[in-house]
């Protein structure tokens, strides 16, 4: 696991009418502050990577579909510098992934349907606060292809 990243299993409450999917509450121990919430819709096979936030903390949950969420830590003073972390998130593996500033991250839609990723960030989006690289940038040692183990 990458230093500063947390993965918390989330509740889903089912009944005969459907379900409620909890994500983040202001009284949760991992809640910091509210900046904005948005939803990123990602087609199966599409890759949305890489990006790094300088100030924003991300709080991701997947409410529909499935993603492979990947993090890369190149922070100089981090105990996990150089590490890659993969997390598979979906309603079947319903989790809140909190990513502090300074960690490269991105995701790929998997499973054959459009995925909906919710992000409850700690600050509103600001173009000057984010750094981007192409998904296949060689400075990040990661291959987005399927690993046939």
Buried (B, 14 or more C-beta within 10 A) or exposed (E): EBBBBBBBEBEEEEEEEEEEBEBBEEEEEEBBEBBEEEEBEBEBEBBBBBBBBEBBBBBBBBBBBBBBBBBBBBBEEBEBEEBBBEBBBBBEEBBBBBBBBBBBBBBBBBBEEEBBBBBBBBBEEEEEBEEEBEBEEEEBEBEBEEEEE
